[in-house]
Amino acid sequence: MSKTMAALNLNAEPGFLRTVVTIDGTDSYEAVLHPERRWNGFVSPFFTLDEARKLASDTLTLADQYGYDCADTVHVIDGGAGSDGAPRAVVLHVRWMYLEDEGPTEVTTVITPTADGRYLIGGWEWTWSIQTRNCPCGAWNDHHVTPCPACDREGDPFALAA
Ligand SMILES: [Zn+2]
């Protein structure tokens, strides 16, 4: 991406769309992404602060379950409200597995939001995929694809998978 993150407005950026992403069939998160920008086949999703909170909470659960050497964690640090009254927050991504070798600064990324308030989390790094949905006709489609190419049935493009 040529623009800096803080100058990027995904609403105005061609090729980006809203969909739902997942990693290895775990929880699903609404995100904005460019479906053709791939890293080893994986997508790089941008999340709202609310979705980042959900993801952050899930990373802590995974780290508790599998150990911090197996799971990066995401943290939303709240800082009250900004001059415009909007909630202020800083989003951090910590890669615990490298802490002893590299130190806290190197293993921590402060995620700069885009101009429209989206946070790129695990982009070009985690194995994010677009969530697929099984249409009643039997076809499997990417979550945002509606109507179904096989049967023309309309789907709710933003309903999260159960
Ligand atoms: Zn269908």
Boltz pocket constraint, residues with backbone or C-beta under 6 A from the ligand:
constraints:
  - pocket:
      binder: B
      contacts: [[A, 135], [A, 136], [A, 137], [A, 138], [A, 139], [A, 148], [A, 149], [A, 150], [A, 151], [A, 152], [A, 153]]
      max_distance: 6.0
